[in-house]
Each structure stands twice: as structure tokens, then as C-alpha cells.
Amino acid sequence: MFNAPYFAHLTRSNLKFLAAFTLVLCLFLTVMTNVFTPETVTDLQSAARGTIASQILTGNGTLIGFMANSFYALMAIIFPMVYSILTGNRLVAEKVDKGSLAGFLSTPVTRLRIVLTSTLYLLISLIVMWGLTSLVGLLAAEAFQPGALDRETFLLMNAGAFLYHLAVSSICFCSSCIFNTSRNSLTFGAGLPLLFFVISLLRKLSLDLDFLKYFTLNTLFDTEAILQGSGYAADFAILACLSAVLYAVGILWFKEKDLPL
């Protein structure tokens, strides 16, 4: 059910997006690896003591702990999220909205093959993004902080980030498949992930807001559990299952719905 020419078209049309967001992740990770010292973390925590920022600037004084509370708390969340929002909408809803999908459907390629190929592209692009980010992180740590990085925990952190963004992309893609206009697709496909992100930030500002963990997908990417080496397996499984369900719903919905072509 995979269509190679259409996959090549998607790759060409979205390559700049993928390259730009992957490059940003790699640059941030490299810079943070370069500037890390235990003294830097201690100074930041001391400066933030007694302020709201002290709830965010926590850590165990290690390189991976520093990454968990800086890179994986912000940059590794927001930039891939924007990529998934933009690409998820471009893959289906934008093509329906602009009428460009009609050209592809006028060929022997069925809408099921189109949506399955689109799903495969989004999945592979996220694998490429986090695969390259992992490789660059390992190389940067070896260059700037030899022996300081817990590689196993670092790779688990990236696996968790990938699964989190797989779930985010499934929300964006499912919304794109359900709605026929970019406006409606982005309302839900962008609105929900951004809402989850804002809720997760609010939760970090005060212990009194801990109940908000039940209202955000970000809770399932628990960097503290990954650092401790336990308690993250169930979260990973939930993220994977949620992604599979939402992608399946999007594919089936797009296959059966009426298209304004």
C-alpha cells in the first residue's frame, strides 16, 4: 500500500522543514553540552533560589540531568512539536483545502495509498530527526565532555522524546485527516499539543498545581523517571499505543469521508 513516487514527492516538499528543525535541535544540544559544568548548574540553582524558576532549574549535577531540565524540558518539546503541526497539516488537510490532492487522486493512486504513504513519511521523518539528534549528542559529548554523558540514559531520553512526538504527530495527522480545511485542522492539531505544553509549564511552577499532570500528554514523557531508571516503561507503552490508535483513526476517517474535490 506504499507509493514510492508519492513518498519521494513528500520528501522533496518537506525536506527543508525536516532539515531546519533537526538542525536547530542539534545546535541547541551541542551548545548545551559545550557549556555544561557542575558549577554552572549550581550557580544557576543558587541564583534562582526562592523564585519561580527554582521549580524548573532542578537536576542532579550531571550532564544528562542538566539536559533533562533544560534541553528536554523546552527545546526538545517545542521545536519538534511545531514540525509535527506544520507537516501534519501539509500532508493532508492543506492539500485538500487547496485542491492539490485532486491531481494525485486523478491517477491510479488510491486515497488509502496516499494516506498510508503520508503516515509512513511522517513516521520516518521523526525517526530521522531523533536519530540524527542522538548521534550529534553523542559526538558532542565525546568532543566537549569526554566520559561525562550517561549514554544509556541519554538514548532512553531520546527514545522517550521520540515516542512523545510520535503521539503529538498522531494528533496533528488525525486532525489533518478529519478536517478539510487547514484552519480547522490546525485548531485541533496545533491547539491540543500547545495546550498540553502550557499546562506542563504551569504544573512546574507550583506543587499546588501537580493535579494538572492528569490533563497533559507531557506527563507521559517523564524525564525524572528516565533519570532514575524506572517507572517510564508504562508511559512509553501508552504513548506508542495512543499514536497507533490516532494514526489508525486518521487513516480510516480519510479513506471513508467525502472529499470536496
C-alpha positions as CSV (number, residue, x, y, z in Angstrom):
1,M,0.0,0.0,0.0
2,F,3.1,2.2,-0.2
3,N,3.5,4.5,-3.2
4,A,7.2,5.3,-3.9
5,P,6.7,8.3,-6.3
6,Y,4.3,10.0,-3.8
7,F,6.7,9.3,-0.9
8,A,9.5,10.9,-3.0
9,H,7.3,13.9,-3.6
10,L,6.6,14.3,0.1
11,T,10.3,14.0,0.9
12,R,11.2,16.7,-1.5
13,S,8.4,19.1,-0.5
14,N,9.1,18.7,3.3
15,L,12.9,18.3,3.3
16,K,13.6,22.0,4.2
17,F,11.2,21.7,7.2
18,L,12.8,18.5,8.5
19,A,16.4,19.8,7.9
20,A,15.7,23.1,9.6
21,F,14.1,21.7,12.8
22,T,16.6,18.9,13.1
23,L,19.5,21.4,12.7
24,V,18.0,23.6,15.5
25,L,17.8,20.6,17.8
26,C,21.4,19.5,17.1
27,L,22.7,23.0,17.6
28,F,21.0,23.5,20.9
29,L,22.1,20.1,22.2
30,T,25.7,20.8,21.1
31,V,25.8,24.3,22.7
32,M,24.4,22.9,26.0
33,T,26.9,20.1,26.0
34,N,29.7,22.6,25.5
35,V,28.7,25.0,28.2
36,F,27.9,22.4,30.9
37,T,29.8,22.2,34.1
38,P,28.5,21.1,37.5
39,E,29.5,24.6,38.8
40,T,27.3,26.2,36.1
41,V,24.3,24.2,37.3
42,T,25.0,25.0,40.9
43,D,25.3,28.7,40.1
44,L,22.0,28.8,38.2
45,Q,20.2,27.0,41.0
46,S,21.6,29.4,43.6
47,A,20.6,32.4,41.5
48,A,17.1,31.1,41.1
49,R,16.6,30.0,44.7
50,G,13.4,31.5,46.1
51,T,12.0,32.3,42.7
52,I,9.5,30.6,40.4
53,A,12.4,29.5,38.2
54,S,13.7,27.3,41.1
55,Q,10.9,24.9,40.4
56,I,12.3,24.4,36.9
57,L,16.1,24.6,37.5
58,T,16.5,21.3,39.2
59,G,18.9,18.5,38.5
60,N,21.4,16.0,39.9
61,G,24.5,17.9,38.8
62,T,25.3,15.5,35.9
63,L,25.3,16.3,32.2
64,I,22.2,14.2,31.4
65,G,20.5,15.8,34.4
66,F,21.3,19.2,33.0
67,M,19.9,18.2,29.6
68,A,16.8,16.7,31.2
69,N,15.9,20.0,32.9
70,S,16.9,22.3,30.0
71,F,17.0,20.8,26.5
72,Y,14.4,18.1,27.1
73,A,12.1,20.4,29.1
74,L,11.8,23.1,26.4
75,M,13.7,22.9,23.1
76,A,13.1,19.1,22.6
77,I,9.4,19.7,23.2
78,I,8.5,22.9,21.3
79,F,10.6,22.6,18.1
80,P,9.6,19.1,17.0
81,M,6.1,19.9,18.0
82,V,6.0,22.8,15.6
83,Y,7.4,20.5,12.9
84,S,4.7,17.9,13.5
85,I,2.0,20.6,13.5
86,L,3.2,22.1,10.2
87,T,4.0,18.9,8.4
88,G,0.9,17.0,9.7
89,N,-1.3,19.8,8.2
90,R,0.7,20.0,5.0
91,L,0.4,16.2,4.4
92,V,-3.4,16.1,4.1
93,A,-5.6,19.0,5.1
94,E,-3.7,21.7,3.3
95,K,-3.7,19.6,0.1
96,V,-7.5,19.1,0.4
97,D,-8.0,22.8,1.3
98,K,-6.0,24.0,-1.8
99,G,-7.4,21.3,-4.1
100,S,-3.9,19.9,-5.0
101,L,-4.9,16.5,-3.8
102,A,-7.3,16.2,-6.7
103,G,-4.4,15.8,-9.1
104,F,-3.0,12.8,-7.2
105,L,-6.4,11.2,-6.9
106,S,-6.9,11.5,-10.7
107,T,-4.1,9.0,-11.1
108,P,-4.4,5.3,-10.3
109,V,-3.1,6.0,-6.8
110,T,-5.9,5.5,-4.3
111,R,-6.6,7.7,-1.3
112,L,-5.7,4.8,1.0
113,R,-2.3,4.6,-0.6
114,I,-1.9,8.3,-0.3
115,V,-2.7,8.5,3.4
116,L,-0.7,5.4,4.2
117,T,2.3,6.9,2.4
118,S,1.8,10.2,4.2
119,T,1.8,8.3,7.5
120,L,5.0,6.5,6.7
121,Y,6.7,9.7,5.7
122,L,5.8,11.4,9.0
123,L,6.9,8.4,11.0
124,I,10.3,8.1,9.1
125,S,10.9,11.8,9.3
126,L,10.6,11.7,13.1
127,I,12.9,8.7,13.2
128,V,15.5,10.6,11.1
129,M,15.1,13.7,13.3
130,W,15.7,11.9,16.6
131,G,18.3,9.5,15.1
132,L,20.4,12.4,14.0
133,T,19.9,14.3,17.2
134,S,21.0,11.3,19.2
135,L,24.1,10.9,17.0
136,V,25.1,14.5,17.3
137,G,24.5,14.5,21.0
138,L,26.8,11.5,21.5
139,L,29.5,13.1,19.3
140,A,29.2,16.5,21.0
141,A,29.5,14.8,24.5
142,E,32.6,12.9,23.4
143,A,34.2,16.1,22.0
144,F,33.4,18.5,24.8
145,Q,32.7,16.4,27.9
146,P,34.5,13.1,27.5
147,G,33.1,10.4,29.8
148,A,30.5,12.8,31.3
149,L,27.5,11.6,29.5
150,D,25.4,8.6,30.6
151,R,24.9,7.2,27.1
152,E,22.2,4.6,28.1
153,T,20.1,7.3,29.8
154,F,20.7,9.7,27.0
155,L,19.4,7.3,24.4
156,L,16.4,6.4,26.6
157,M,15.7,10.1,26.9
158,N,15.7,10.4,23.1
159,A,13.5,7.3,22.8
160,G,11.0,8.9,25.2
161,A,11.2,12.2,23.3
162,F,10.6,10.3,20.0
163,L,7.5,8.5,21.4
164,Y,6.1,11.7,22.8
165,H,6.4,13.4,19.5
166,L,5.1,10.4,17.7
167,A,1.9,10.9,19.9
168,V,1.9,14.6,19.1
169,S,2.3,13.9,15.4
170,S,-0.6,11.4,15.6
171,I,-2.9,14.2,17.0
172,C,-1.8,16.6,14.2
173,F,-2.2,13.9,11.5
174,C,-5.5,12.6,12.7
175,S,-6.9,16.2,12.8
176,S,-5.5,16.8,9.3
177,C,-7.3,13.7,8.0
178,I,-10.6,14.5,9.7
179,F,-10.9,18.2,8.6
180,N,-11.0,19.5,5.1
181,T,-9.6,23.0,5.8
182,S,-6.2,24.0,7.3
183,R,-8.0,26.3,9.7
184,N,-10.0,23.6,11.4
185,S,-7.1,21.1,11.2
186,L,-4.7,23.5,13.0
187,T,-7.3,24.5,15.6
188,F,-7.2,21.0,17.0
189,G,-3.9,19.6,15.6
190,A,-2.0,22.6,17.0
191,G,-4.3,23.6,19.8
192,L,-4.1,20.4,21.8
193,P,-0.3,19.9,21.8
194,L,0.2,23.6,22.7
195,L,-2.4,23.4,25.4
196,F,-0.6,20.3,26.8
197,F,2.7,22.2,26.8
198,V,1.3,25.2,28.6
199,I,-0.3,23.0,31.2
200,S,3.0,21.2,31.8
201,L,4.8,24.5,32.3
202,L,2.1,25.7,34.8
203,R,2.5,22.5,36.7
204,K,6.2,23.1,37.2
205,L,5.7,26.5,38.7
206,S,4.0,25.2,41.9
207,L,3.5,22.0,43.7
208,D,-0.1,23.1,44.3
209,L,-0.7,22.6,40.5
210,D,0.5,19.0,40.5
211,F,-3.0,17.8,39.7
212,L,-2.6,19.2,36.2
213,K,-0.5,16.2,35.3
214,Y,-3.7,14.4,34.6
215,F,-4.6,16.9,31.9
216,T,-1.4,16.9,29.7
217,L,0.2,14.4,27.5
218,N,3.6,15.7,28.6
219,T,3.3,13.8,31.8
220,L,4.0,10.7,29.9
221,F,7.4,12.0,28.9
222,D,8.8,11.9,32.5
223,T,12.4,12.8,32.4
224,E,12.8,12.3,36.1
225,A,11.7,8.7,35.8
226,I,14.1,8.2,33.0
227,L,16.9,9.7,35.1
228,Q,16.1,7.3,37.9
229,G,16.0,4.3,35.6
230,S,12.5,3.1,36.4
231,G,8.8,3.9,36.1
232,Y,8.9,5.0,32.4
233,A,8.1,1.8,30.6
234,A,4.3,2.1,31.1
235,D,4.5,5.7,29.9
236,F,6.4,4.7,26.7
237,A,3.8,1.9,26.1
238,I,0.9,4.4,26.4
239,L,2.5,6.9,24.1
240,A,3.1,4.1,21.5
241,C,-0.5,2.8,21.8
242,L,-2.1,6.2,21.6
243,S,-0.1,7.0,18.5
244,A,-1.1,3.8,16.8
245,V,-4.8,4.4,17.6
246,L,-4.8,8.0,16.4
247,Y,-3.0,7.2,13.2
248,A,-5.4,4.4,12.5
249,V,-8.4,6.6,13.2
250,G,-7.0,9.3,10.8
251,I,-6.3,6.8,8.1
252,L,-9.7,5.1,8.2
253,W,-11.5,8.5,8.5
254,F,-9.7,9.9,5.5
255,K,-10.4,6.7,3.5
256,E,-14.2,6.9,4.1
257,K,-15.0,10.6,4.3
258,D,-16.4,12.7,1.4
259,L,-13.8,15.0,-0.1
260,P,-14.6,18.4,-1.6
261,L,-12.6,17.7,-4.8
